[in-house]
Amino acid sequence: MLKKEQNELVTQTGPGTPMGDLFRCYWLPILLSEELPENDCPPVRVKVMSERLVAFRDSEGKLGLIDEFCAHRGVSLWFGRNEECGLRCPYHGWKFDTTGQCVEVPSEPVESGYAKKIKLKSYPLIEKGGVLWTYMGPPERQPVEPEWEFCTVPLNQSFTSKRLQECNWLQAMEGGIDSSHVSFLHRGDLNNDPLFKGAAGNKYNLADSKPVFEVVDAPGGLYIGARRNAEEGSYYWRITPWVMPCFTMVPPRGDHPIHGHFWVPIDDETCTAWSFDYHPVRALSDNERNAMKDGKGIHVKYVPGTYRPLANKDNDYLMDRAAQKAGKTFSGVEGIGMQDASLQESMGPICDRTKENLVGTDNGIIMARHRLMRAAKALRDKGELPPGLTVDHMKVRSAAVILPPDQHYKDAAKEALIAKEGVRQASV
Amino acid sequence: MLLSESARVTTAQEAKFRIQYPNSKPRAVKVIALDTQSAKLVDEVSTLPWNGAAFFKSLSFDAAKGTNVKAWLNDLAGHTADLATEVANADCVVVISGAGQDAHSVSLIAELCTQHHKTLVALVVPQDAARDDEIDASLRILRPHAKMLVIAHGRDYIEAMLTALRA
């Protein structure tokens, strides 16, 4: 349960809000590289944390992320012509470069210097691991570039997708750190989905629907360990790292690729759910990549030509009551990603947490909210930078391990929770 | 075009029609300090306004009357209460342990929680200078008994957790 003002604090990320300022400390994924595939390609509209922007790749390959609207009469530059190292407004021909600097105002003499006095708001945009990342905070605080393992392995070892999620970022992200729902909501998929099935650990998941949790403060956020009974005298641990503010990883299964998410606010009522899969030491097979493209695992099928899931609120998520009754799916919705999203969207655009009744096993969620609020207030009141900005905080991995009862995962799986180049993931 | 039911009912406008009523009854959360270090924390946290949470700063045993150990909780006002009765009347039991402190009394509390089907949450609260081996020692003792085990730094987390649990 959160008080109304606490709920507003953690869910509002627009400019000038405490949580918005916190998010603006980080590099965030905003576009797939495929959305700006070549120089002078069409610009793309982007809304991030309630700011409307337009992204483009200019004639020399430079990336730009600038205010969507022309400084002249407010026309959307999505209609712009991307040509000769700039984005030209089609209305009166004003032209802007990747930094937002106006470089041409056709109606005014070049010698007047008028164009130099016009500049649109812009943010840095960089490309890493097939993803375009932006940093929207003060330039003097710009942190090191993203070093998450999924975006530093060779491209043939990773697959990243994104989808529109039609609810506030926090209720989406909280699903990523709530390990206990897997035994219910996703139980039909553990033995069927090609990206999950066959792992030895699945049997422990399915046999023990009442995991025991251990939550530990980590330098960048939290580790959330879910413990289930394994063979006599041992425990099966699934360990989920959460790095502030919105990065989570799902513990691996067998030799399947590891996966995880970023949850990036579009505005306060929608977010982009980023889903990545990668294998630390080998290329993804054709079958794996095709399954991901086909919406298996944590990915989804799309409405053609969009990043909106094919199963969405407008078609009641293609609810299949017969499949639900037959036990093929627990909720009647197909696919792990949409099973989560459908329920999270059903909470409403911004979940009213004043009405919640949390239980002791929700402590991972309680602790994450607490860390977020504490960090947002420390930034606002004391200018303290939050965790999750340094390379060592980003070099995390999820893990699935079997341990004797007297060993704590934070020590016994310490090495497994650090991303190391060329080292296979710890998985069962 | 007609909107689907899911599209129609998940708007902010529709959220206003959610029925406003208390959807839960006050619940009994019992917070028990397992050692003197955590007793101090419990003492501080108890001064905040709560919805009926009961705070106990120590546990004492009386084994003289037979084989069954009788345990007594001592509240902040100096009153004693029967541990078995308190657990039986609880919805959730939270025990707090300082890292490296003696937490063995948790086994008796856990036994009663099992007997009465109550959830036991354990918090290990390390002091700033706590060593890893002290934290590990606490975890080893608490792990077999707790449904949820948390290593949390600072009093403010205890407050946040109890608020979230509507204690």
HADDOCK unambig.tbl for C-alpha pairs under 7 A between the chains (distance, minus, plus):
assign (segid A and resid 1 and name CA) (segid B and resid 163 and name CA) 6.95 0.50 0.50
assign (segid A and resid 1 and name CA) (segid B and resid 164 and name CA) 4.31 0.50 0.50
assign (segid A and resid 1 and name CA) (segid B and resid 165 and name CA) 6.65 0.50 0.50
assign (segid A and resid 1 and name CA) (segid B and resid 166 and name CA) 6.96 0.50 0.50
assign (segid A and resid 2 and name CA) (segid B and resid 164 and name CA) 6.26 0.50 0.50
assign (segid A and resid 212 and name CA) (segid B and resid 147 and name CA) 5.03 0.50 0.50
assign (segid A and resid 212 and name CA) (segid B and resid 148 and name CA) 5.85 0.50 0.50
assign (segid A and resid 213 and name CA) (segid B and resid 147 and name CA) 6.49 0.50 0.50
assign (segid A and resid 213 and name CA) (segid B and resid 148 and name CA) 4.74 0.50 0.50
assign (segid A and resid 213 and name CA) (segid B and resid 149 and name CA) 6.10 0.50 0.50
assign (segid A and resid 214 and name CA) (segid B and resid 148 and name CA) 5.81 0.50 0.50
assign (segid A and resid 214 and name CA) (segid B and resid 149 and name CA) 4.55 0.50 0.50
assign (segid A and resid 214 and name CA) (segid B and resid 150 and name CA) 5.51 0.50 0.50
assign (segid A and resid 215 and name CA) (segid B and resid 149 and name CA) 6.39 0.50 0.50
assign (segid A and resid 215 and name CA) (segid B and resid 150 and name CA) 4.75 0.50 0.50
assign (segid A and resid 215 and name CA) (segid B and resid 151 and name CA) 6.36 0.50 0.50
assign (segid A and resid 216 and name CA) (segid B and resid 150 and name CA) 6.02 0.50 0.50
assign (segid A and resid 216 and name CA) (segid B and resid 151 and name CA) 5.09 0.50 0.50
assign (segid A and resid 216 and name CA) (segid B and resid 152 and name CA) 6.98 0.50 0.50
assign (segid A and resid 217 and name CA) (segid B and resid 151 and name CA) 6.66 0.50 0.50
assign (segid A and resid 217 and name CA) (segid B and resid 152 and name CA) 6.64 0.50 0.50
assign (segid A and resid 313 and name CA) (segid B and resid 6 and name CA) 5.06 0.50 0.50
assign (segid A and resid 313 and name CA) (segid B and resid 7 and name CA) 4.89 0.50 0.50
assign (segid A and resid 314 and name CA) (segid B and resid 3 and name CA) 6.37 0.50 0.50
assign (segid A and resid 314 and name CA) (segid B and resid 4 and name CA) 5.13 0.50 0.50
assign (segid A and resid 314 and name CA) (segid B and resid 6 and name CA) 6.58 0.50 0.50
assign (segid A and resid 314 and name CA) (segid B and resid 7 and name CA) 5.19 0.50 0.50
assign (segid A and resid 315 and name CA) (segid B and resid 4 and name CA) 5.87 0.50 0.50
assign (segid A and resid 316 and name CA) (segid B and resid 4 and name CA) 6.20 0.50 0.50
assign (segid A and resid 316 and name CA) (segid B and resid 5 and name CA) 6.77 0.50 0.50
assign (segid A and resid 316 and name CA) (segid B and resid 6 and name CA) 5.34 0.50 0.50
assign (segid A and resid 346 and name CA) (segid B and resid 10 and name CA) 5.99 0.50 0.50
assign (segid A and resid 348 and name CA) (segid B and resid 10 and name CA) 4.78 0.50 0.50
assign (segid A and resid 348 and name CA) (segid B and resid 11 and name CA) 6.28 0.50 0.50
assign (segid A and resid 348 and name CA) (segid B and resid 12 and name CA) 6.67 0.50 0.50
assign (segid A and resid 348 and name CA) (segid B and resid 15 and name CA) 6.34 0.50 0.50
assign (segid A and resid 349 and name CA) (segid B and resid 10 and name CA) 6.57 0.50 0.50
assign (segid A and resid 349 and name CA) (segid B and resid 11 and name CA) 6.29 0.50 0.50
assign (segid A and resid 349 and name CA) (segid B and resid 12 and name CA) 6.02 0.50 0.50
assign (segid A and resid 357 and name CA) (segid B and resid 165 and name CA) 6.88 0.50 0.50
assign (segid A and resid 358 and name CA) (segid B and resid 164 and name CA) 6.54 0.50 0.50
assign (segid A and resid 358 and name CA) (segid B and resid 165 and name CA) 5.64 0.50 0.50
assign (segid A and resid 359 and name CA) (segid B and resid 165 and name CA) 6.27 0.50 0.50
assign (segid A and resid 360 and name CA) (segid B and resid 121 and name CA) 6.10 0.50 0.50
assign (segid A and resid 360 and name CA) (segid B and resid 148 and name CA) 6.44 0.50 0.50
assign (segid A and resid 361 and name CA) (segid B and resid 148 and name CA) 5.66 0.50 0.50
assign (segid A and resid 366 and name CA) (segid B and resid 161 and name CA) 6.27 0.50 0.50
assign (segid A and resid 366 and name CA) (segid B and resid 164 and name CA) 6.78 0.50 0.50
assign (segid A and resid 370 and name CA) (segid B and resid 157 and name CA) 6.99 0.50 0.50
assign (segid A and resid 370 and name CA) (segid B and resid 160 and name CA) 6.66 0.50 0.50
assign (segid A and resid 406 and name CA) (segid B and resid 140 and name CA) 5.92 0.50 0.50
